[in-house]
Amino acid sequence: MRIVVAHNRYREAQPSGENTIVDSEIAQLTAAGIEVLPFIRSSDEIPSMSKAAKALLPISPIWAPRAQHDLSRLLTEHRPDVLHLHNPYPLLSPWVVRTAHRHGVPVVQTVHNYRQVCSSGIYFRDGMICQDCKGRALGVPAIKHRCYRDSAAQSALMATTLAVHRGTWRSVDRYIALTSAIADHLRDYGIPDERLVVKPNSVPDPGRPAPLGDGFLYMARFSPEKGVDLLLDAWRRHPVGALGTLRVAGDGELRPLVEAAAAERPDVVYLGQLDRAGVQAAVEASAVVIVAAMWHDVLPTVIIEALASGRPVLGTALGGIPYLVGADAPHEPAGTGPAEIASAVAGGGGSPMPAGIGLGEAGWVIAPEPAALAAALPVARAGASGLTLAARARYERTFHPDVVTKQLIDIYASLSQTTTHA
């Protein structure tokens, strides 16, 4: 089987889980005997482009002529079975879907964000969840609020791109929804169930879990939607040392808040930006991993890394987080109260959870509120040892590379068997 993997890499200066996942998936497919033809562009190429190429950049999200020419040549020469698209912006454009179909090649897309509808891709603006562009023919609110790169002009271009390519997106042969929440998003967009498959990402197997550590780990970009300020607010509601150590890893615009908390309290340790070995060491040193997202986070890779190491997760009940920890509560909008979450999430046996804390197979979910997170912290610390085996088992059953790669190959096969190349 021959597969084209198309992806516009995000800038290396902006750490991207999506880049990492695409690289990992290519490696896993190659190891499984699939011939992968990477069709990769990078936003890092932009500064070195010719003046003529840069002049075309404003229209490239709508139609990138050079990318279509190069892709057409690749498809003609190699006649692949499937094109698998990840991120098309800005140098590929959704037009690659039309180019592939013109050559009789079916298209699979993994949906990593909400950019079928939202210009920023995250349904988050000014410190809160925002879905103002949902259901609109043109995302005027995105232009008004400069949602894409804080530019009215670029926001207008992206909103126009989404309007122009609504039909393009609805022609994709198969969508890979990383979680059940993304599947719901795509259904709402008008994609029928027969073209949806829920297939999460995976991370390499670190091997047998190390003995449980102590305290908590938070690892994310320090931006408002990731909730580091929510976590620090909740942590300060407990006496110093009462919960063990809070390890915080990452970087971003809210880094001064983290550095101030680490200077203020000896039970907060700032680890900086970690490489893969550092991530593994930090996970193993901890008992619970925290994901304090304030937005409908699609699939935080840190959760899968935690489960692979037998660490349960304490997260907000937003986006794909309940799915990842096996607490598939109904996906309610922002503002869902703790009582509703507690009644919606399936219990895991034993003593009842305190109000506002939902217990899943491999962790806990709570409302994205400081009081709810503060109440859950001691519960998670006390219950971590009881969920370590379940966390590792969930990884092996749902997120292990062998499982996920087989799912992906089956998706390709289901399309290639029913398609005749032009």
DOMAR-490825 format. One record per residue (C-alpha): x, y, z; residue in three letters. Coordinates in pm, 1 decimal, always signed. Example, Ala and Ser with C-alpha at 12.3 -4.5 7.8 and 13.67 -1.06 7.14 Angstrom:
BEGIN
[[+1230.0, -450.0, +780.0], ALA],
[[+1367.0, -106.0, +714.0], SER],
***
This chain:
BEGIN
[[+0.0, +0.0, +0.0], MET],
[[+129.1, +345.7, -93.8], ARG],
[[+21.1, +650.5, +107.0], ILE],
[[+91.9, +1021.7, +60.4], VAL],
[[+110.4, +1201.1, +395.6], VAL],
[[+50.1, +1574.1, +344.2], ALA],
[[+130.0, +1819.8, +621.3], HIS],
[[+231.5, +2183.4, +660.9], ASN],
[[+468.7, +2177.3, +955.2], ARG],
[[+432.6, +2446.8, +1217.8], TYR],
[[+737.3, +2662.1, +1290.8], ARG],
[[+1002.4, +2482.0, +1494.2], GLU],
[[+1020.1, +2782.9, +1726.5], ALA],
[[+660.2, +2704.7, +1822.6], GLN],
[[+662.9, +2354.4, +1976.0], PRO],
[[+394.3, +2150.8, +1802.2], SER],
[[+247.5, +1824.0, +1918.4], GLY],
[[+96.5, +1791.4, +1571.5], GLU],
[[+440.9, +1789.0, +1407.0], ASN],
[[+552.8, +1521.0, +1652.6], THR],
[[+245.8, +1307.9, +1589.0], ILE],
[[+286.6, +1326.3, +1209.8], VAL],
[[+653.6, +1224.3, +1234.6], ASP],
[[+565.9, +939.3, +1469.2], SER],
[[+282.2, +818.1, +1247.2], GLU],
[[+506.3, +813.8, +939.6], ILE],
[[+763.8, +608.7, +1130.6], ALA],
[[+500.1, +364.2, +1256.9], GLN],
[[+350.0, +316.5, +910.7], LEU],
[[+690.9, +261.3, +756.2], THR],
[[+776.5, +4.8, +1023.5], ALA],
[[+448.4, -173.6, +942.1], ALA],
[[+551.1, -210.5, +576.3], GLY],
[[+350.1, +79.3, +430.2], ILE],
[[+522.5, +285.6, +160.3], GLU],
[[+489.8, +646.5, +277.2], VAL],
[[+543.4, +938.1, +40.6], LEU],
[[+576.8, +1252.2, +255.5], PRO],
[[+438.7, +1567.4, +97.1], PHE],
[[+563.2, +1811.5, +358.0], ILE],
[[+596.6, +2186.4, +364.9], ARG],
[[+712.5, +2394.8, +660.3], SER],
[[+624.6, +2743.5, +773.7], SER],
[[+998.1, +2781.9, +844.1], ASP],
[[+1044.2, +2800.1, +464.3], GLU],
[[+860.4, +3132.3, +439.5], ILE],
[[+1147.0, +3372.3, +531.1], PRO],
[[+1373.4, +3226.8, +261.8], SER],
[[+1112.9, +3230.8, -16.8], MET],
[[+1162.6, +3438.3, -329.2], SER],
[[+980.6, +3770.1, -362.1], LYS],
[[+748.1, +3617.0, -618.7], ALA],
[[+658.3, +3328.4, -387.1], ALA],
[[+602.2, +3563.7, -95.3], LYS],
[[+372.0, +3774.5, -312.4], ALA],
[[+143.5, +3471.6, -348.0], LEU],
[[+137.3, +3395.5, +25.7], LEU],
[[-179.9, +3596.2, +97.1], PRO],
[[-384.9, +3364.8, -127.3], ILE],
[[-207.1, +3040.2, -37.5], SER],
[[-458.2, +2928.6, +230.2], PRO],
[[-729.4, +2941.7, -38.7], ILE],
[[-523.1, +2813.5, -330.0], TRP],
[[-150.7, +2736.9, -325.9], ALA],
[[-60.0, +2692.3, -694.1], PRO],
[[+295.1, +2566.5, -640.0], ARG],
[[+179.5, +2301.9, -394.4], ALA],
[[-93.3, +2184.4, -636.0], GLN],
[[+159.5, +2157.0, -918.5], HIS],
[[+402.3, +1957.3, -704.9], ASP],
[[+130.1, +1734.0, -564.3], LEU],
[[-15.4, +1666.1, -908.4], SER],
[[+326.7, +1555.6, -1030.0], ARG],
[[+372.3, +1328.4, -725.8], LEU],
[[+30.3, +1168.3, -772.7], LEU],
[[+88.9, +1113.4, -1144.4], THR],
[[+428.2, +954.5, -1089.6], GLU],
[[+350.4, +731.1, -791.0], HIS],
[[-25.9, +663.8, -815.4], ARG],
[[-78.8, +626.3, -439.5], PRO],
[[-374.1, +448.8, -282.3], ASP],
[[-467.3, +728.9, -40.1], VAL],
[[-368.5, +1085.0, +48.7], LEU],
[[-365.1, +1145.2, +425.0], HIS],
[[-390.0, +1516.0, +508.3], LEU],
[[-306.0, +1675.4, +842.1], HIS],
[[-253.6, +2056.1, +850.3], ASN],
[[-293.2, +2236.7, +513.9], PRO],
[[-212.6, +2592.9, +628.0], TYR],
[[-66.1, +2808.8, +492.2], PRO],
[[+146.9, +2650.1, +218.0], LEU],
[[-64.1, +2352.6, +103.8], LEU],
[[-422.3, +2485.1, +120.4], SER],
[[-734.2, +2264.3, +142.5], PRO],
[[-714.1, +2263.1, -237.8], TRP],
[[-495.1, +1952.7, -206.8], VAL],
[[-819.6, +1761.8, -145.1], VAL],
[[-949.5, +1870.0, -486.4], ARG],
[[-615.3, +1793.2, -651.9], THR],
[[-614.1, +1441.2, -507.4], ALA],
[[-972.4, +1378.5, -616.6], HIS],
[[-890.5, +1501.2, -966.4], ARG],
[[-634.8, +1219.0, -979.3], HIS],
[[-881.2, +963.1, -841.4], GLY],
[[-705.3, +942.8, -505.1], VAL],
[[-926.8, +926.6, -194.3], PRO],
[[-849.4, +1160.6, +94.2], VAL],
[[-830.9, +1094.6, +466.7], VAL],
[[-790.5, +1386.9, +703.7], GLN],
[[-695.4, +1375.3, +1069.2], THR],
[[-872.4, +1662.1, +1245.6], VAL],
[[-636.6, +1815.9, +1502.0], HIS],
[[-839.9, +2131.2, +1573.7], ASN],
[[-1166.2, +2314.2, +1495.7], TYR],
[[-1050.0, +2504.1, +1187.7], ARG],
[[-1336.0, +2387.2, +968.7], GLN],
[[-1531.7, +2655.9, +1157.2], VAL],
[[-1298.1, +2860.0, +1380.3], CYS],
[[-1027.8, +3083.0, +1228.6], SER],
[[-798.2, +3035.2, +1529.1], SER],
[[-881.3, +2663.7, +1541.6], GLY],
[[-935.5, +2645.9, +1917.9], ILE],
[[-1282.2, +2789.7, +1993.3], TYR],
[[-1125.9, +3021.3, +2253.3], PHE],
[[-1105.1, +3399.4, +2269.8], ARG],
[[-1042.1, +3660.4, +2539.5], ASP],
[[-1005.2, +3404.5, +2816.4], GLY],
[[-1317.1, +3203.2, +2745.5], MET],
[[-1466.1, +2949.3, +2507.0], ILE],
[[-1607.0, +3118.9, +2197.7], CYS],
[[-1816.5, +2965.6, +1918.1], GLN],
[[-1945.8, +3288.7, +1764.5], ASP],
[[-1858.8, +3179.6, +1409.6], CYS],
[[-2047.8, +2850.7, +1432.7], LYS],
[[-2326.0, +2826.5, +1175.7], GLY],
[[-2224.0, +3143.2, +987.9], ARG],
[[-2160.5, +3156.2, +615.6], ALA],
[[-1866.6, +3388.8, +686.1], LEU],
[[-1686.5, +3420.0, +1019.5], GLY],
[[-1736.7, +3792.7, +1065.0], VAL],
[[-1675.4, +3772.9, +1442.9], PRO],
[[-1327.7, +3629.8, +1371.8], ALA],
[[-1248.4, +3933.1, +1159.0], ILE],
[[-1388.9, +4174.9, +1416.4], LYS],
[[-1186.2, +4020.5, +1698.7], HIS],
[[-869.2, +3959.3, +1490.7], ARG],
[[-873.7, +3591.8, +1584.4], CYS],
[[-608.9, +3474.1, +1338.6], TYR],
[[-259.5, +3597.0, +1423.9], ARG],
[[-410.4, +3909.3, +1585.5], ASP],
[[-457.9, +4061.1, +1239.6], SER],
[[-784.9, +4181.5, +1089.0], ALA],
[[-648.7, +4128.3, +735.4], ALA],
[[-523.2, +3775.0, +803.1], GLN],
[[-840.9, +3691.7, +995.4], SER],
[[-1047.1, +3806.0, +696.8], ALA],
[[-837.8, +3582.7, +470.4], LEU],
[[-880.4, +3280.2, +696.4], MET],
[[-1254.5, +3339.3, +738.8], ALA],
[[-1284.9, +3363.0, +360.2], THR],
[[-1080.5, +3045.0, +318.7], THR],
[[-1314.2, +2855.1, +550.6], LEU],
[[-1616.7, +2982.4, +358.0], ALA],
[[-1467.1, +2899.8, +16.7], VAL],
[[-1363.3, +2549.3, +120.3], HIS],
[[-1679.4, +2442.2, +303.4], ARG],
[[-1761.6, +2218.0, +7.2], GLY],
[[-1402.0, +2094.4, -7.6], THR],
[[-1411.7, +1978.2, +352.6], TRP],
[[-1743.7, +1806.3, +299.5], ARG],
[[-1592.6, +1608.8, +8.6], SER],
[[-1321.3, +1442.7, +221.5], VAL],
[[-1367.0, +1065.7, +190.9], ASP],
[[-1289.8, +977.4, +552.0], ARG],
[[-1234.6, +1188.4, +860.2], TYR],
[[-1024.7, +1066.6, +1148.9], ILE],
[[-1166.0, +1216.8, +1467.3], ALA],
[[-907.7, +1191.0, +1743.0], LEU],
[[-1176.1, +1165.2, +2011.4], THR],
[[-1553.0, +1132.8, +2038.8], SER],
[[-1573.0, +1509.1, +2099.6], ALA],
[[-1413.9, +1582.9, +1760.7], ILE],
[[-1655.1, +1335.4, +1600.6], ALA],
[[-1940.7, +1539.3, +1751.1], ASP],
[[-1785.7, +1858.3, +1610.8], HIS],
[[-1768.5, +1706.4, +1261.9], LEU],
[[-2126.8, +1577.2, +1278.8], ARG],
[[-2236.2, +1927.9, +1371.8], ASP],
[[-2046.2, +2052.7, +1065.4], TYR],
[[-2249.5, +1817.5, +847.0], GLY],
[[-2021.0, +1515.5, +806.7], ILE],
[[-2223.7, +1188.9, +804.2], PRO],
[[-2136.8, +905.4, +1040.7], ASP],
[[-2027.0, +673.5, +760.3], GLU],
[[-1735.5, +906.7, +686.0], ARG],
[[-1621.1, +936.0, +1048.3], LEU],
[[-1379.7, +712.1, +1236.7], VAL],
[[-1262.6, +775.6, +1593.1], VAL],
[[-891.7, +693.4, +1607.1], LYS],
[[-669.9, +857.8, +1867.6], PRO],
[[-301.3, +931.1, +1843.4], ASN],
[[-40.3, +717.0, +2012.7], SER],
[[+298.2, +759.7, +2176.8], VAL],
[[+585.6, +508.8, +2185.6], PRO],
[[+564.3, +247.3, +2458.1], ASP],
[[+805.4, +346.6, +2739.2], PRO],
[[+794.9, -7.4, +2876.8], GLY],
[[+693.5, -133.7, +3215.1], ARG],
[[+587.0, +157.5, +3438.6], PRO],
[[+826.6, +272.4, +3709.0], ALA],
[[+702.7, +272.6, +4069.8], PRO],
[[+459.3, +553.6, +4139.0], LEU],
[[+621.0, +887.1, +4221.4], GLY],
[[+477.0, +1161.2, +4439.2], ASP],
[[+293.0, +1482.7, +4374.8], GLY],
[[+169.3, +1625.2, +4044.8], PHE],
[[+297.6, +1717.7, +3700.6], LEU],
[[+158.4, +1989.5, +3472.7], TYR],
[[+315.4, +2005.9, +3127.5], MET],
[[+181.5, +2237.3, +2856.1], ALA],
[[+228.1, +2563.8, +2672.3], ARG],
[[+182.9, +2853.8, +2915.8], PHE],
[[-104.3, +3024.0, +2735.7], SER],
[[-447.7, +3125.8, +2869.5], PRO],
[[-639.9, +2837.5, +2711.4], GLU],
[[-408.1, +2578.0, +2869.9], LYS],
[[-508.0, +2682.8, +3222.7], GLY],
[[-179.2, +2718.4, +3409.6], VAL],
[[-327.2, +3016.6, +3595.8], ASP],
[[-629.3, +2803.6, +3690.2], LEU],
[[-395.6, +2539.5, +3832.2], LEU],
[[-185.0, +2785.7, +4033.2], LEU],
[[-501.2, +2943.0, +4178.2], ASP],
[[-624.8, +2600.0, +4288.1], ALA],
[[-283.4, +2500.0, +4427.3], TRP],
[[-261.3, +2812.3, +4644.8], ARG],
[[-581.8, +2709.0, +4821.0], ARG],
[[-383.7, +2436.1, +5000.1], HIS],
[[-112.2, +2483.8, +5262.6], PRO],
[[+247.4, +2462.8, +5144.6], VAL],
[[+354.1, +2098.9, +5121.2], GLY],
[[+7.1, +1954.4, +5181.5], ALA],
[[-10.6, +1791.3, +4838.7], LEU],
[[+353.9, +1704.1, +4778.3], GLY],
[[+532.6, +1869.3, +4487.5], THR],
[[+378.1, +2040.6, +4186.6], LEU],
[[+616.7, +2011.6, +3891.8], ARG],
[[+546.5, +2253.1, +3606.2], VAL],
[[+706.8, +2210.0, +3263.2], ALA],
[[+674.9, +2423.1, +2951.2], GLY],
[[+706.9, +2781.3, +2835.4], ASP],
[[+494.4, +3060.7, +2696.9], GLY],
[[+347.5, +3400.7, +2762.8], GLU],
[[+233.9, +3314.4, +3118.0], LEU],
[[+577.6, +3196.2, +3226.6], ARG],
[[+612.2, +3485.7, +3477.4], PRO],
[[+314.5, +3342.8, +3670.9], LEU],
[[+488.7, +3006.2, +3699.3], VAL],
[[+821.6, +3158.6, +3799.7], GLU],
[[+648.5, +3370.5, +4063.4], ALA],
[[+470.4, +3067.1, +4209.0], ALA],
[[+797.4, +2870.1, +4219.2], ALA],
[[+968.8, +3159.4, +4398.2], ALA],
[[+680.9, +3194.1, +4641.8], GLU],
[[+632.0, +2827.4, +4736.5], ARG],
[[+888.9, +2550.1, +4780.9], PRO],
[[+628.2, +2292.2, +4674.5], ASP],
[[+613.6, +2438.6, +4319.7], VAL],
[[+907.6, +2348.4, +4095.6], VAL],
[[+950.6, +2497.4, +3749.1], TYR],
[[+1124.9, +2248.2, +3519.1], LEU],
[[+1147.6, +2462.5, +3206.8], GLY],
[[+1105.4, +2316.8, +2857.0], GLN],
[[+1181.3, +1943.0, +2856.8], LEU],
[[+1313.7, +1709.7, +2589.0], ASP],
[[+1165.9, +1361.4, +2551.8], ARG],
[[+1392.9, +1209.1, +2817.2], ALA],
[[+1305.9, +1494.0, +3051.9], GLY],
[[+934.2, +1442.4, +2993.4], VAL],
[[+962.8, +1074.7, +3080.0], GLN],
[[+1163.0, +1149.0, +3394.3], ALA],
[[+911.4, +1410.7, +3508.1], ALA],
[[+617.0, +1176.0, +3451.3], VAL],
[[+787.5, +898.0, +3645.5], GLU],
[[+869.3, +1131.7, +3936.4], ALA],
[[+500.8, +1217.6, +3975.6], SER],
[[+188.9, +1033.3, +4084.9], ALA],
[[-73.9, +1228.8, +3888.2], VAL],
[[-62.4, +1434.8, +3568.7], VAL],
[[-283.9, +1744.9, +3553.8], ILE],
[[-445.1, +1884.3, +3238.1], VAL],
[[-616.2, +2210.4, +3334.4], ALA],
[[-744.9, +2308.2, +2989.8], ALA],
[[-984.5, +2600.9, +2967.7], MET],
[[-1079.0, +2517.5, +2606.8], TRP],
[[-1212.4, +2209.1, +2432.3], HIS],
[[-862.5, +2062.1, +2404.2], ASP],
[[-868.2, +1805.6, +2125.1], VAL],
[[-614.4, +1547.2, +2239.4], LEU],
[[-344.6, +1652.1, +2486.9], PRO],
[[-55.4, +1417.1, +2412.5], THR],
[[+61.4, +1445.8, +2773.0], VAL],
[[-241.5, +1239.7, +2877.8], ILE],
[[-137.0, +948.0, +2658.5], ILE],
[[+220.7, +981.0, +2786.9], GLU],
[[+86.8, +967.1, +3141.5], ALA],
[[-127.4, +658.0, +3078.4], LEU],
[[+163.7, +482.7, +2905.5], ALA],
[[+364.6, +528.2, +3226.5], SER],
[[+79.3, +412.7, +3449.6], GLY],
[[-1.6, +761.7, +3580.7], ARG],
[[-366.7, +861.8, +3618.2], PRO],
[[-479.6, +1203.9, +3499.8], VAL],
[[-676.1, +1483.8, +3663.1], LEU],
[[-830.9, +1700.3, +3392.1], GLY],
[[-1106.6, +1941.7, +3311.9], THR],
[[-1420.6, +1795.9, +3155.0], ALA],
[[-1370.2, +1968.4, +2820.3], LEU],
[[-1300.1, +1851.4, +2466.3], GLY],
[[-1133.7, +1512.7, +2436.5], GLY],
[[-1015.4, +1488.7, +2797.7], ILE],
[[-1308.4, +1278.9, +2929.4], PRO],
[[-1263.2, +1035.7, +2637.4], TYR],
[[-891.6, +1000.3, +2701.1], LEU],
[[-929.2, +911.9, +3068.5], VAL],
[[-1230.0, +688.8, +3006.5], GLY],
[[-1485.3, +925.7, +3157.4], ALA],
[[-1702.1, +989.3, +2854.6], ASP],
[[-1943.3, +1241.2, +3000.3], ALA],
[[-2180.1, +1420.2, +2764.1], PRO],
[[-1988.5, +1702.4, +2600.1], HIS],
[[-2156.0, +2004.5, +2757.9], GLU],
[[-2068.5, +2364.7, +2676.2], PRO],
[[-1858.1, +2585.0, +2897.9], ALA],
[[-2025.8, +2663.8, +3226.5], GLY],
[[-2139.0, +2309.3, +3300.7], THR],
[[-2146.1, +2289.5, +3676.9], GLY],
[[-1968.9, +2043.7, +3903.4], PRO],
[[-2293.1, +1874.6, +4007.0], ALA],
[[-2384.5, +1801.9, +3644.4], GLU],
[[-2037.9, +1664.0, +3576.0], ILE],
[[-2047.3, +1443.6, +3883.2], ALA],
[[-2381.6, +1294.0, +3782.5], SER],
[[-2280.4, +1248.7, +3417.8], ALA],
[[-1946.6, +1072.9, +3462.0], VAL],
[[-1947.8, +700.9, +3532.1], ALA],
[[-1811.0, +605.0, +3870.9], GLY],
[[-1525.6, +362.4, +3912.7], GLY],
[[-1642.3, +172.6, +4217.6], GLY],
[[-1543.6, +210.3, +4581.3], GLY],
[[-1640.6, +516.1, +4782.7], SER],
[[-1857.2, +776.7, +4610.4], PRO],
[[-1669.2, +1069.3, +4463.7], MET],
[[-1718.0, +1405.3, +4632.8], PRO],
[[-1962.5, +1629.6, +4449.1], ALA],
[[-1812.2, +1783.3, +4138.8], GLY],
[[-1547.5, +1516.3, +4076.4], ILE],
[[-1609.2, +1259.0, +3806.1], GLY],
[[-1418.0, +931.3, +3824.2], LEU],
[[-1320.8, +762.6, +3499.8], GLY],
[[-1127.9, +449.3, +3414.7], GLU],
[[-788.9, +620.6, +3433.2], ALA],
[[-845.5, +949.4, +3610.3], GLY],
[[-1079.7, +1224.0, +3721.8], TRP],
[[-1258.8, +1512.7, +3547.9], VAL],
[[-1384.6, +1835.0, +3698.4], ILE],
[[-1533.3, +2167.1, +3589.9], ALA],
[[-1275.8, +2424.8, +3472.0], PRO],
[[-1303.5, +2623.5, +3794.9], GLU],
[[-1042.3, +2687.6, +4067.0], PRO],
[[-1265.8, +2559.2, +4347.9], ALA],
[[-1342.4, +2234.9, +4162.7], ALA],
[[-976.1, +2170.6, +4086.2], LEU],
[[-870.5, +2256.6, +4440.8], ALA],
[[-1122.2, +2005.7, +4579.4], ALA],
[[-1003.6, +1734.5, +4339.0], ALA],
[[-630.5, +1763.6, +4409.6], LEU],
[[-629.0, +1573.3, +4743.5], PRO],
[[-875.5, +1317.8, +4604.6], VAL],
[[-645.3, +1246.1, +4310.3], ALA],
[[-337.7, +1224.8, +4529.6], ARG],
[[-506.6, +975.5, +4761.7], ALA],
[[-648.7, +767.4, +4477.4], GLY],
[[-353.4, +760.1, +4238.8], ALA],
[[-219.3, +421.4, +4344.2], SER],
[[-558.7, +263.0, +4283.6], GLY],
[[-564.0, +369.9, +3917.7], LEU],
[[-208.1, +300.4, +3802.5], THR],
[[-283.1, -43.9, +3658.5], LEU],
[[-600.7, +81.7, +3493.3], ALA],
[[-412.1, +374.7, +3339.1], ALA],
[[-152.2, +146.7, +3183.2], ARG],
[[-421.6, -98.4, +3068.1], ALA],
[[-613.2, +181.7, +2895.6], ARG],
[[-296.5, +283.0, +2710.6], TYR],
[[-227.2, -73.6, +2597.5], GLU],
[[-584.0, -127.4, +2480.6], ARG],
[[-652.7, +208.7, +2311.8], THR],
[[-338.1, +416.4, +2254.5], PHE],
[[-53.0, +170.5, +2194.9], HIS],
[[+120.4, +221.9, +1855.8], PRO],
[[+42.2, -134.9, +1746.7], ASP],
[[-329.3, -81.0, +1807.4], VAL],
[[-348.3, +265.5, +1654.7], VAL],
[[-136.5, +183.6, +1348.5], THR],
[[-356.1, -117.6, +1268.3], LYS],
[[-662.5, +106.1, +1288.4], GLN],
[[-502.6, +352.7, +1049.3], LEU],
[[-403.6, +84.9, +796.5], ILE],
[[-757.6, -54.8, +809.1], ASP],
[[-893.0, +293.2, +728.8], ILE],
[[-662.7, +319.7, +427.0], TYR],
[[-756.0, -28.1, +308.5], ALA],
[[-1129.1, +42.0, +329.9], SER],
[[-1084.3, +335.0, +90.7], LEU],
[[-825.4, +196.4, -149.2], SER],
[[-1034.8, -117.4, -211.9], GLN],
[[-1329.5, +87.5, -334.9], THR],
[[-1142.7, +348.1, -540.8], THR],
[[-1024.4, +330.9, -901.1], THR],
[[-753.0, +579.4, -992.7], HIS],
[[-818.2, +825.7, -1270.6], ALA],
***
